[in-house]
Amino acid sequence: MGSLADFLGRKRPPPPWAQSLFQAPLTPHLRDGAGRTLVWTVEDLSSKATITDQFKANAAEYHQRYSASDHFEGLFRSALAATGIEVAAAPLILDLGSGSGVNSVVPCQRLFENARIVATDLSGELLAMLGAYVQDQPDPEAVVGVKMDAMSAIVTPGAFDVVTGASILHHLLDPRLGLAAAARALRPGGHAIFFEPFDGWGLLRYAYRRILAESALRDDPLDAGIVSALEAMIHDVATRSAPDTAAPWFADLDDKWLFSRTRIEAWATNAGFSDVRFVPHLDHATMYRDTAAVQLRLMTGRADLALPDWALVALDDLDAAMTYDARRQLMLEGSIVLTR
């Protein structure tokens, strides 16, 4: 026989404000030891979305590897400051592809006073981490995690003031569905904010190819680990710049897309947004040199590997050739700020 806490946990309904935002009942999906619902779910027979194991079996590892609350809070602040958009007081926020919420929900809680947030993801395991986190906050019902396909039409149309997505669109088979879901969920005048990679990575792909070509001719070629990393980065950029969406392996890719401003603008307009603005994340004078160093460390997992001086020349040439405005126009990463 279960405890009183278990009984109460099973009987406690979702917060009324949250249930009204869905066109089907919210039901418990995962609970903690006290019987409190950490994650809700909603039946959506139209969804055929799937999720890879890294977001389920390896949820804790994924959370630890990609947690960067302060970084993403800075991106939110920059996007708000650069565009001057006004967010409603005590906003209703729909977060798409929340994961554990550390890079989206947590920054939104810091930035928007009295916000109520629906965090959505296909990984109940990641959402449970968020659910456990909010239980210790003054108002644990201000955030509701819902295991669901955030691209579906199960959310009540026009119900939200803000839609957020911290690096979600480039994971989708069809990013247009993410933009359409955001537009559908927003009230007129509402805003969506996404953080995504852009096709400015093609310039670094060119620099990496130049470095590899010179290495093959030198008496002191690159370390084999660096060569493998550069080759992998070249392949990644090439694949994502013009992805073959019909290829059998495309669905299994984690990172699928690098976006252009033109493509995002066209998709957003078709989705029903009235305004689209972009805020570059990087534009400093040594952007390409610094980014290559970070990529090399992430790709190899080694802090002792570095490009030699002769290889850095290609990156320094690229930094010198690109003006400030050009670096901002041909973004590596950027915020997409949309108005419904």
Secondary structure as UniProt FT lines:
FT   HELIX           4..11
FT   HELIX           16..19
FT   TURN            20..21
FT   STRAND          26..31
FT   TURN            33..34
FT   STRAND          37..42
FT   TURN            45..46
FT   HELIX           53..55
FT   TURN            56..58
FT   HELIX           59..66
FT   HELIX           69..83
FT   STRAND          92..95
FT   TURN            99..100
FT   TURN            102..104
FT   HELIX           105..111
FT   TURN            113..114
FT   STRAND          116..121
FT   HELIX           124..135
FT   HELIX           140..142
FT   STRAND          143..147
FT   TURN            150..151
FT   TURN            157..158
FT   STRAND          160..166
FT   HELIX           169..171
FT   HELIX           175..185
FT   STRAND          186..198
FT   TURN            199..200
FT   HELIX           201..215
FT   TURN            216..217
FT   HELIX           224..241
FT   TURN            245..246
FT   TURN            248..249
FT   HELIX           250..252
FT   HELIX           261..271
FT   STRAND          275..280
FT   TURN            285..286
FT   HELIX           287..300
FT   HELIX           309..321
FT   HELIX           324..329
FT   STRAND          333..339
//
